[in-house]
Amino acid sequence: MPVGSPAQGNIHAAADTIRAMKILVLGAGGIGGYFGGRLAQAGSDVTFLVRPRRREQLARDGLVVQSPKGDFKLAVKTVVAESLEADYDLCCSPARRTTSPRRWTQWRPR
């Protein structure tokens, strides 16, 4: 393992790597909205995979997070399933969304 790799404790290198990645977050609810929103707030390239109605709401109102760690509101990038392309380095999903093996077959590259 190279010296200074994230596994050896170089948190700044890890943060730079995450900011350079294209991240897809499945959903923008309580879990995806919070963690994806925090990543976006920190400068990461985050896109939320949402349903059309949620996309309209996010476009109109932005992503609103209320938290004991600090509230925030920001404009976010969204995509709906029909226009999703295999163009992401990391895909994040709450565990409850992965309970069906059928779900993951929908995300394999075409």
N, CA, C and O atoms as CSV, one atom per row, in Angstrom:
chain,resi,resn,atom,element,x,y,z
A,1,MET,N,N,0.841,-1.174,0.000
A,1,MET,CA,C,0.000,0.000,0.000
A,1,MET,C,C,0.890,1.243,0.000
A,1,MET,O,O,1.830,1.322,0.791
A,2,PRO,N,N,0.612,2.209,-0.868
A,2,PRO,CA,C,1.441,3.411,-0.938
A,2,PRO,C,C,1.368,4.231,0.350
A,2,PRO,O,O,0.332,4.282,1.013
A,3,VAL,N,N,2.473,4.863,0.683
A,3,VAL,CA,C,2.501,5.741,1.845
A,3,VAL,C,C,1.557,6.910,1.589
A,3,VAL,O,O,1.515,7.461,0.489
A,4,GLY,N,N,0.802,7.278,2.617
A,4,GLY,CA,C,-0.116,8.401,2.489
A,4,GLY,C,C,-1.463,8.008,1.907
A,4,GLY,O,O,-2.290,8.878,1.634
A,5,SER,N,N,-1.702,6.710,1.710
A,5,SER,CA,C,-3.001,6.282,1.188
A,5,SER,C,C,-4.046,6.464,2.282
A,5,SER,O,O,-3.698,6.491,3.463
A,6,PRO,N,N,-5.324,6.590,1.913
A,6,PRO,CA,C,-6.364,6.807,2.911
A,6,PRO,C,C,-6.367,5.748,4.008
A,6,PRO,O,O,-6.679,6.064,5.156
A,7,ALA,N,N,-6.026,4.496,3.685
A,7,ALA,CA,C,-6.036,3.442,4.686
A,7,ALA,C,C,-4.980,3.671,5.759
A,7,ALA,O,O,-5.097,3.124,6.856
A,8,GLN,N,N,-3.962,4.457,5.475
A,8,GLN,CA,C,-2.925,4.729,6.466
A,8,GLN,C,C,-3.184,6.026,7.218
A,8,GLN,O,O,-2.295,6.518,7.913
A,9,GLY,N,N,-4.354,6.578,7.098
A,9,GLY,CA,C,-4.726,7.708,7.926
A,9,GLY,C,C,-4.615,9.075,7.274
A,9,GLY,O,O,-4.775,10.079,7.969
A,10,ASN,N,N,-4.355,9.167,6.000
A,10,ASN,CA,C,-4.265,10.475,5.357
A,10,ASN,C,C,-5.674,10.931,5.006
A,10,ASN,O,O,-6.134,10.742,3.880
A,11,ILE,N,N,-6.349,11.526,5.968
A,11,ILE,CA,C,-7.744,11.918,5.803
A,11,ILE,C,C,-7.929,12.964,4.717
A,11,ILE,O,O,-8.971,12.990,4.062
A,12,HIS,N,N,-6.943,13.827,4.512
A,12,HIS,CA,C,-7.059,14.854,3.483
A,12,HIS,C,C,-7.039,14.231,2.086
A,12,HIS,O,O,-7.782,14.668,1.208
A,13,ALA,N,N,-6.209,13.229,1.873
A,13,ALA,CA,C,-6.180,12.537,0.582
A,13,ALA,C,C,-7.498,11.820,0.345
A,13,ALA,O,O,-8.008,11.809,-0.776
A,14,ALA,N,N,-8.048,11.226,1.387
A,14,ALA,CA,C,-9.338,10.535,1.258
A,14,ALA,C,C,-10.432,11.527,0.900
A,14,ALA,O,O,-11.264,11.242,0.038
A,15,ALA,N,N,-10.444,12.676,1.541
A,15,ALA,CA,C,-11.454,13.696,1.260
A,15,ALA,C,C,-11.328,14.193,-0.174
A,15,ALA,O,O,-12.339,14.392,-0.847
A,16,ASP,N,N,-10.110,14.397,-0.650
A,16,ASP,CA,C,-9.905,14.829,-2.032
A,16,ASP,C,C,-10.397,13.775,-3.013
A,16,ASP,O,O,-10.980,14.112,-4.043
A,17,THR,N,N,-10.167,12.499,-2.703
A,17,THR,CA,C,-10.632,11.411,-3.568
A,17,THR,C,C,-12.145,11.388,-3.636
A,17,THR,O,O,-12.715,11.243,-4.718
A,18,ILE,N,N,-12.804,11.528,-2.494
A,18,ILE,CA,C,-14.265,11.510,-2.469
A,18,ILE,C,C,-14.819,12.703,-3.237
A,18,ILE,O,O,-15.797,12.553,-3.970
A,19,ARG,N,N,-14.221,13.884,-3.091
A,19,ARG,CA,C,-14.707,15.061,-3.812
A,19,ARG,C,C,-14.557,14.891,-5.319
A,19,ARG,O,O,-15.342,15.462,-6.076
A,20,ALA,N,N,-13.568,14.118,-5.775
A,20,ALA,CA,C,-13.335,13.927,-7.206
A,20,ALA,C,C,-14.253,12.870,-7.804
A,20,ALA,O,O,-14.369,12.783,-9.027
A,21,MET,N,N,-14.904,12.071,-6.976
A,21,MET,CA,C,-15.766,10.999,-7.465
A,21,MET,C,C,-17.148,11.524,-7.830
A,21,MET,O,O,-17.623,12.508,-7.263
A,22,LYS,N,N,-17.785,10.851,-8.787
A,22,LYS,CA,C,-19.185,11.128,-9.098
A,22,LYS,C,C,-20.014,10.142,-8.290
A,22,LYS,O,O,-19.902,8.930,-8.468
A,23,ILE,N,N,-20.845,10.671,-7.400
A,23,ILE,CA,C,-21.590,9.849,-6.452
A,23,ILE,C,C,-23.072,9.887,-6.781
A,23,ILE,O,O,-23.647,10.956,-6.985
A,24,LEU,N,N,-23.686,8.706,-6.830
A,24,LEU,CA,C,-25.129,8.586,-7.021
A,24,LEU,C,C,-25.732,8.107,-5.714
A,24,LEU,O,O,-25.319,7.081,-5.175
A,25,VAL,N,N,-26.710,8.848,-5.201
A,25,VAL,CA,C,-27.400,8.471,-3.972
A,25,VAL,C,C,-28.822,8.074,-4.348
A,25,VAL,O,O,-29.551,8.852,-4.965
A,26,LEU,N,N,-29.209,6.861,-3.972
A,26,LEU,CA,C,-30.551,6.380,-4.271
A,26,LEU,C,C,-31.535,6.952,-3.267
A,26,LEU,O,O,-31.603,6.506,-2.121
A,27,GLY,N,N,-32.291,7.939,-3.707
A,27,GLY,CA,C,-33.279,8.578,-2.857
A,27,GLY,C,C,-32.736,9.826,-2.175
A,27,GLY,O,O,-31.530,9.983,-1.986
A,28,ALA,N,N,-33.661,10.707,-1.812
A,28,ALA,CA,C,-33.296,11.945,-1.117
A,28,ALA,C,C,-34.213,12.136,0.078
A,28,ALA,O,O,-34.703,13.234,0.339
A,29,GLY,N,N,-34.435,11.042,0.798
A,29,GLY,CA,C,-35.255,11.097,2.005
A,29,GLY,C,C,-34.391,11.348,3.222
A,29,GLY,O,O,-33.393,12.064,3.148
A,30,GLY,N,N,-34.774,10.761,4.338
A,30,GLY,CA,C,-34.069,10.999,5.584
A,30,GLY,C,C,-32.619,10.542,5.571
A,30,GLY,O,O,-31.745,11.260,6.056
A,31,ILE,N,N,-32.351,9.375,5.033
A,31,ILE,CA,C,-30.991,8.842,5.043
A,31,ILE,C,C,-30.189,9.382,3.857
A,31,ILE,O,O,-29.142,10.002,4.040
A,32,GLY,N,N,-30.686,9.142,2.644
A,32,GLY,CA,C,-29.976,9.611,1.452
A,32,GLY,C,C,-29.851,11.117,1.409
A,32,GLY,O,O,-28.813,11.652,1.020
A,33,GLY,N,N,-30.914,11.804,1.812
A,33,GLY,CA,C,-30.889,13.267,1.809
A,33,GLY,C,C,-29.851,13.807,2.773
A,33,GLY,O,O,-29.131,14.754,2.456
A,34,TYR,N,N,-29.776,13.200,3.957
A,34,TYR,CA,C,-28.811,13.690,4.949
A,34,TYR,C,C,-27.373,13.437,4.499
A,34,TYR,O,O,-26.579,14.372,4.395
A,35,PHE,N,N,-27.037,12.172,4.233
A,35,PHE,CA,C,-25.643,11.861,3.913
A,35,PHE,C,C,-25.227,12.400,2.546
A,35,PHE,O,O,-24.121,12.920,2.395
A,36,GLY,N,N,-26.104,12.280,1.554
A,36,GLY,CA,C,-25.797,12.863,0.253
A,36,GLY,C,C,-25.704,14.373,0.324
A,36,GLY,O,O,-24.855,14.981,-0.328
A,37,GLY,N,N,-26.581,14.982,1.120
A,37,GLY,CA,C,-26.549,16.427,1.299
A,37,GLY,C,C,-25.263,16.892,1.971
A,37,GLY,O,O,-24.685,17.907,1.582
A,38,ARG,N,N,-24.819,16.152,2.974
A,38,ARG,CA,C,-23.558,16.511,3.639
A,38,ARG,C,C,-22.383,16.380,2.677
A,38,ARG,O,O,-21.478,17.215,2.685
A,39,LEU,N,N,-22.389,15.337,1.850
A,39,LEU,CA,C,-21.323,15.185,0.849
A,39,LEU,C,C,-21.350,16.347,-0.144
A,39,LEU,O,O,-20.308,16.915,-0.471
A,40,ALA,N,N,-22.546,16.697,-0.623
A,40,ALA,CA,C,-22.685,17.811,-1.568
A,40,ALA,C,C,-22.253,19.122,-0.913
A,40,ALA,O,O,-21.584,19.945,-1.538
A,41,GLN,N,N,-22.636,19.306,0.333
A,41,GLN,CA,C,-22.269,20.515,1.071
A,41,GLN,C,C,-20.749,20.644,1.196
A,41,GLN,O,O,-20.212,21.751,1.210
A,42,ALA,N,N,-20.065,19.501,1.285
A,42,ALA,CA,C,-18.605,19.496,1.413
A,42,ALA,C,C,-17.898,19.614,0.064
A,42,ALA,O,O,-16.668,19.630,0.009
A,43,GLY,N,N,-18.664,19.696,-1.020
A,43,GLY,CA,C,-18.059,19.896,-2.330
A,43,GLY,C,C,-18.013,18.676,-3.228
A,43,GLY,O,O,-17.452,18.744,-4.321
A,44,SER,N,N,-18.594,17.551,-2.793
A,44,SER,CA,C,-18.605,16.352,-3.631
A,44,SER,C,C,-19.617,16.496,-4.763
A,44,SER,O,O,-20.588,17.245,-4.658
A,45,ASP,N,N,-19.367,15.762,-5.847
A,45,ASP,CA,C,-20.252,15.738,-7.012
A,45,ASP,C,C,-21.311,14.670,-6.764
A,45,ASP,O,O,-21.101,13.495,-7.064
A,46,VAL,N,N,-22.457,15.088,-6.210
A,46,VAL,CA,C,-23.519,14.172,-5.801
A,46,VAL,C,C,-24.752,14.378,-6.669
A,46,VAL,O,O,-25.175,15.507,-6.915
A,47,THR,N,N,-25.318,13.273,-7.126
A,47,THR,CA,C,-26.593,13.288,-7.843
A,47,THR,C,C,-27.540,12.355,-7.106
A,47,THR,O,O,-27.139,11.269,-6.688
A,48,PHE,N,N,-28.780,12.763,-6.946
A,48,PHE,CA,C,-29.788,11.958,-6.267
A,48,PHE,C,C,-30.705,11.302,-7.298
A,48,PHE,O,O,-31.263,11.982,-8.160
A,49,LEU,N,N,-30.858,9.989,-7.208
A,49,LEU,CA,C,-31.803,9.256,-8.042
A,49,LEU,C,C,-33.142,9.299,-7.331
A,49,LEU,O,O,-33.302,8.724,-6.254
A,50,VAL,N,N,-34.104,9.981,-7.935
A,50,VAL,CA,C,-35.399,10.196,-7.292
A,50,VAL,C,C,-36.533,9.951,-8.280
A,50,VAL,O,O,-36.313,9.821,-9.484
A,51,ARG,N,N,-37.733,9.893,-7.752
A,51,ARG,CA,C,-38.932,9.783,-8.590
A,51,ARG,C,C,-39.263,11.168,-9.142
A,51,ARG,O,O,-38.832,12.175,-8.580
A,52,PRO,N,N,-40.028,11.229,-10.240
A,52,PRO,CA,C,-40.320,12.522,-10.874
A,52,PRO,C,C,-40.924,13.569,-9.928
A,52,PRO,O,O,-40.548,14.741,-9.980
A,53,ARG,N,N,-41.842,13.157,-9.080
A,53,ARG,CA,C,-42.480,14.129,-8.187
A,53,ARG,C,C,-41.477,14.715,-7.189
A,53,ARG,O,O,-41.509,15.912,-6.902
A,54,ARG,N,N,-40.591,13.872,-6.666
A,54,ARG,CA,C,-39.558,14.352,-5.733
A,54,ARG,C,C,-38.565,15.254,-6.451
A,54,ARG,O,O,-38.054,16.217,-5.878
A,55,ARG,N,N,-38.297,14.929,-7.721
A,55,ARG,CA,C,-37.402,15.771,-8.514
A,55,ARG,C,C,-37.954,17.182,-8.648
A,55,ARG,O,O,-37.222,18.162,-8.513
A,56,GLU,N,N,-39.249,17.274,-8.916
A,56,GLU,CA,C,-39.897,18.587,-9.024
A,56,GLU,C,C,-39.804,19.348,-7.704
A,56,GLU,O,O,-39.535,20.549,-7.687
A,57,GLN,N,N,-40.027,18.639,-6.604
A,57,GLN,CA,C,-39.964,19.283,-5.289
A,57,GLN,C,C,-38.557,19.794,-4.987
A,57,GLN,O,O,-38.394,20.905,-4.484
A,58,LEU,N,N,-37.540,18.986,-5.292
A,58,LEU,CA,C,-36.166,19.406,-5.040
A,58,LEU,C,C,-35.762,20.586,-5.929
A,58,LEU,O,O,-35.036,21.480,-5.495
A,59,ALA,N,N,-36.240,20.578,-7.170
A,59,ALA,CA,C,-35.939,21.692,-8.078
A,59,ALA,C,C,-36.575,22.987,-7.561
A,59,ALA,O,O,-35.986,24.063,-7.665
A,60,ARG,N,N,-37.757,22.868,-7.015
A,60,ARG,CA,C,-38.485,24.040,-6.528
A,60,ARG,C,C,-37.949,24.532,-5.177
A,60,ARG,O,O,-37.720,25.729,-5.000
A,61,ASP,N,N,-37.749,23.605,-4.221
A,61,ASP,CA,C,-37.446,23.987,-2.840
A,61,ASP,C,C,-36.005,23.739,-2.407
A,61,ASP,O,O,-35.579,24.232,-1.363
A,62,GLY,N,N,-35.258,22.984,-3.193
A,62,GLY,CA,C,-33.924,22.582,-2.778
A,62,GLY,C,C,-33.997,21.445,-1.767
A,62,GLY,O,O,-35.079,21.073,-1.312
A,63,LEU,N,N,-32.842,20.900,-1.423
A,63,LEU,CA,C,-32.766,19.862,-0.395
A,63,LEU,C,C,-32.671,20.562,0.950
A,63,LEU,O,O,-31.761,21.358,1.183
A,64,VAL,N,N,-33.606,20.265,1.826
A,64,VAL,CA,C,-33.660,20.905,3.135
A,64,VAL,C,C,-33.343,19.851,4.193
A,64,VAL,O,O,-34.028,18.832,4.288
A,65,VAL,N,N,-32.309,20.098,4.981
A,65,VAL,CA,C,-31.916,19.182,6.045
A,65,VAL,C,C,-31.954,19.927,7.373
A,65,VAL,O,O,-31.371,21.001,7.520
A,66,GLN,N,N,-32.650,19.334,8.333
A,66,GLN,CA,C,-32.683,19.871,9.687
A,66,GLN,C,C,-32.020,18.846,10.588
A,66,GLN,O,O,-32.442,17.691,10.648
A,67,SER,N,N,-30.983,19.275,11.285
A,67,SER,CA,C,-30.184,18.351,12.068
A,67,SER,C,C,-29.595,19.044,13.294
A,67,SER,O,O,-29.316,20.242,13.252
A,68,PRO,N,N,-29.404,18.306,14.380
A,68,PRO,CA,C,-28.715,18.881,15.540
A,68,PRO,C,C,-27.294,19.338,15.193
A,68,PRO,O,O,-26.719,20.173,15.891
A,69,LYS,N,N,-26.733,18.788,14.114
A,69,LYS,CA,C,-25.383,19.172,13.675
A,69,LYS,C,C,-25.406,20.412,12.782
A,69,LYS,O,O,-24.358,20.857,12.314
A,70,GLY,N,N,-26.588,20.968,12.547
A,70,GLY,CA,C,-26.713,22.174,11.732
A,70,GLY,C,C,-27.669,21.969,10.570
A,70,GLY,O,O,-27.571,20.991,9.830
A,71,ASP,N,N,-28.586,22.900,10.423
A,71,ASP,CA,C,-29.540,22.863,9.322
A,71,ASP,C,C,-28.908,23.461,8.076
A,71,ASP,O,O,-28.030,24.320,8.160
A,72,PHE,N,N,-29.370,22.992,6.909
A,72,PHE,CA,C,-28.927,23.604,5.661
A,72,PHE,C,C,-29.934,23.337,4.555
A,72,PHE,O,O,-30.768,22.435,4.638
A,73,LYS,N,N,-29.824,24.146,3.528
A,73,LYS,CA,C,-30.660,24.020,2.334
A,73,LYS,C,C,-29.759,24.268,1.141
A,73,LYS,O,O,-29.012,25.246,1.124
A,74,LEU,N,N,-29.817,23.394,0.138
A,74,LEU,CA,C,-28.997,23.615,-1.044
A,74,LEU,C,C,-29.650,23.041,-2.287
A,74,LEU,O,O,-30.452,22.110,-2.220
A,75,ALA,N,N,-29.287,23.617,-3.417
A,75,ALA,CA,C,-29.723,23.092,-4.707
A,75,ALA,C,C,-28.910,21.832,-4.981
A,75,ALA,O,O,-27.699,21.811,-4.759
A,76,VAL,N,N,-29.574,20.781,-5.463
A,76,VAL,CA,C,-28.882,19.522,-5.731
A,76,VAL,C,C,-29.203,19.020,-7.129
A,76,VAL,O,O,-30.215,19.386,-7.726
A,77,LYS,N,N,-28.308,18.166,-7.642
A,77,LYS,CA,C,-28.534,17.533,-8.938
A,77,LYS,C,C,-29.390,16.288,-8.729
A,77,LYS,O,O,-29.211,15.554,-7.757
A,78,THR,N,N,-30.320,16.059,-9.651
A,78,THR,CA,C,-31.184,14.886,-9.577
A,78,THR,C,C,-31.258,14.201,-10.930
A,78,THR,O,O,-30.958,14.790,-11.968
A,79,VAL,N,N,-31.664,12.947,-10.887
A,79,VAL,CA,C,-31.898,12.179,-12.100
A,79,VAL,C,C,-33.046,11.210,-11.806
A,79,VAL,O,O,-33.201,10.747,-10.677
A,80,VAL,N,N,-33.840,10.912,-12.822
A,80,VAL,CA,C,-34.883,9.900,-12.685
A,80,VAL,C,C,-34.404,8.626,-13.381
A,80,VAL,O,O,-33.535,8.674,-14.252
A,81,ALA,N,N,-34.972,7.499,-12.993
A,81,ALA,CA,C,-34.503,6.195,-13.469
A,81,ALA,C,C,-34.479,6.099,-14.997
A,81,ALA,O,O,-33.577,5.482,-15.564
A,82,GLU,N,N,-35.447,6.694,-15.654
A,82,GLU,CA,C,-35.543,6.593,-17.111
A,82,GLU,C,C,-34.362,7.243,-17.829
A,82,GLU,O,O,-34.056,6.881,-18.965
A,83,SER,N,N,-33.704,8.187,-17.186
A,83,SER,CA,C,-32.585,8.864,-17.847
A,83,SER,C,C,-31.243,8.584,-17.162
A,83,SER,O,O,-30.260,9.284,-17.401
A,84,LEU,N,N,-31.212,7.563,-16.317
A,84,LEU,CA,C,-29.986,7.209,-15.608
A,84,LEU,C,C,-28.985,6.553,-16.542
A,84,LEU,O,O,-29.335,5.661,-17.315
A,85,GLU,N,N,-27.736,7.000,-16.465
A,85,GLU,CA,C,-26.646,6.402,-17.239
A,85,GLU,C,C,-25.602,5.856,-16.277
A,85,GLU,O,O,-25.481,6.332,-15.148
A,86,ALA,N,N,-24.856,4.868,-16.719
A,86,ALA,CA,C,-23.796,4.272,-15.890
A,86,ALA,C,C,-22.575,5.178,-15.925
A,86,ALA,O,O,-21.590,4.887,-16.604
A,87,ASP,N,N,-22.651,6.276,-15.188
A,87,ASP,CA,C,-21.612,7.296,-15.238
A,87,ASP,C,C,-21.174,7.708,-13.833
A,87,ASP,O,O,-20.782,8.855,-13.622
A,88,TYR,N,N,-21.235,6.782,-12.867
A,88,TYR,CA,C,-20.940,7.130,-11.484
A,88,TYR,C,C,-19.830,6.239,-10.936
A,88,TYR,O,O,-19.713,5.072,-11.308
A,89,ASP,N,N,-19.022,6.804,-10.050
A,89,ASP,CA,C,-17.932,6.065,-9.421
A,89,ASP,C,C,-18.395,5.321,-8.175
A,89,ASP,O,O,-17.833,4.287,-7.816
A,90,LEU,N,N,-19.423,5.853,-7.517
A,90,LEU,CA,C,-19.902,5.288,-6.269
A,90,LEU,C,C,-21.410,5.414,-6.224
A,90,LEU,O,O,-21.963,6.468,-6.537
A,91,CYS,N,N,-22.075,4.337,-5.834
A,91,CYS,CA,C,-23.532,4.337,-5.701
A,91,CYS,C,C,-23.867,4.036,-4.245
A,91,CYS,O,O,-23.432,3.021,-3.702
A,92,CYS,N,N,-24.640,4.917,-3.615
A,92,CYS,CA,C,-24.991,4.765,-2.201
A,92,CYS,C,C,-26.479,4.515,-2.057
A,92,CYS,O,O,-27.305,5.209,-2.650
A,93,SER,N,N,-26.806,3.509,-1.258
A,93,SER,CA,C,-28.201,3.164,-1.046
A,93,SER,C,C,-28.433,2.801,0.408
A,93,SER,O,O,-27.632,2.073,0.995
A,94,PRO,N,N,-29.521,3.296,1.007
A,94,PRO,CA,C,-29.863,2.801,2.342
A,94,PRO,C,C,-30.080,1.287,2.285
A,94,PRO,O,O,-30.574,0.775,1.280
A,95,ALA,N,N,-29.724,0.573,3.336
A,95,ALA,CA,C,-29.803,-0.892,3.346
A,95,ALA,C,C,-31.204,-1.400,3.059
A,95,ALA,O,O,-31.351,-2.439,2.416
A,96,ARG,N,N,-32.214,-0.721,3.501
A,96,ARG,CA,C,-33.574,-1.209,3.276
A,96,ARG,C,C,-33.942,-1.243,1.802
A,96,ARG,O,O,-34.868,-1.954,1.413
A,97,ARG,N,N,-33.230,-0.486,0.977
A,97,ARG,CA,C,-33.511,-0.493,-0.453
A,97,ARG,C,C,-32.849,-1.667,-1.166
A,97,ARG,O,O,-33.142,-1.925,-2.333
A,98,THR,N,N,-31.976,-2.367,-0.489
A,98,THR,CA,C,-31.248,-3.461,-1.136
A,98,THR,C,C,-31.748,-4.826,-0.694
A,98,THR,O,O,-31.107,-5.837,-0.980
A,99,THR,N,N,-32.868,-4.874,-0.009
A,99,THR,CA,C,-33.348,-6.159,0.493
A,99,THR,C,C,-33.796,-7.086,-0.621
A,99,THR,O,O,-33.806,-8.303,-0.435
A,100,SER,N,N,-34.157,-6.560,-1.743
A,100,SER,CA,C,-34.586,-7.383,-2.869
A,100,SER,C,C,-33.448,-7.506,-3.882
A,100,SER,O,O,-32.990,-6.495,-4.414
A,101,PRO,N,N,-32.981,-8.736,-4.159
A,101,PRO,CA,C,-31.921,-8.902,-5.159
A,101,PRO,C,C,-32.321,-8.341,-6.527
A,101,PRO,O,O,-31.465,-7.938,-7.315
A,102,ARG,N,N,-33.613,-8.321,-6.797
A,102,ARG,CA,C,-34.114,-7.801,-8.074
A,102,ARG,C,C,-33.727,-6.336,-8.254
A,102,ARG,O,O,-33.474,-5.896,-9.375
A,103,ARG,N,N,-33.679,-5.584,-7.163
A,103,ARG,CA,C,-33.337,-4.162,-7.257
A,103,ARG,C,C,-31.968,-3.944,-7.892
A,103,ARG,O,O,-31.814,-3.062,-8.736
A,104,TRP,N,N,-30.972,-4.738,-7.495
A,104,TRP,CA,C,-29.626,-4.518,-8.005
A,104,TRP,C,C,-29.493,-4.904,-9.458
A,104,TRP,O,O,-28.612,-4.382,-10.142
A,105,THR,N,N,-30.327,-5.796,-9.963
A,105,THR,CA,C,-30.231,-6.142,-11.391
A,105,THR,C,C,-30.646,-4.946,-12.247
A,105,THR,O,O,-30.267,-4.862,-13.415
A,106,GLN,N,N,-31.412,-4.032,-11.686
A,106,GLN,CA,C,-31.824,-2.832,-12.421
A,106,GLN,C,C,-30.659,-1.880,-12.628
A,106,GLN,O,O,-30.735,-1.026,-13.512
A,107,TRP,N,N,-29.579,-1.986,-11.852
A,107,TRP,CA,C,-28.500,-1.015,-11.899
A,107,TRP,C,C,-27.279,-1.486,-12.646
A,107,TRP,O,O,-26.314,-0.732,-12.773
A,108,ARG,N,N,-27.284,-2.695,-13.142
A,108,ARG,CA,C,-26.081,-3.169,-13.855
A,108,ARG,C,C,-25.949,-2.395,-15.176
A,108,ARG,O,O,-26.949,-1.989,-15.766
A,109,PRO,N,N,-24.714,-2.199,-15.626
A,109,PRO,CA,C,-24.501,-1.469,-16.888
A,109,PRO,C,C,-25.150,-2.173,-18.058
A,109,PRO,O,O,-25.209,-3.402,-18.104
A,110,ARG,N,N,-25.633,-1.396,-18.997
A,110,ARG,CA,C,-26.300,-1.978,-20.179
A,110,ARG,C,C,-25.349,-2.103,-21.316
A,110,ARG,O,O,-25.728,-2.569,-22.390
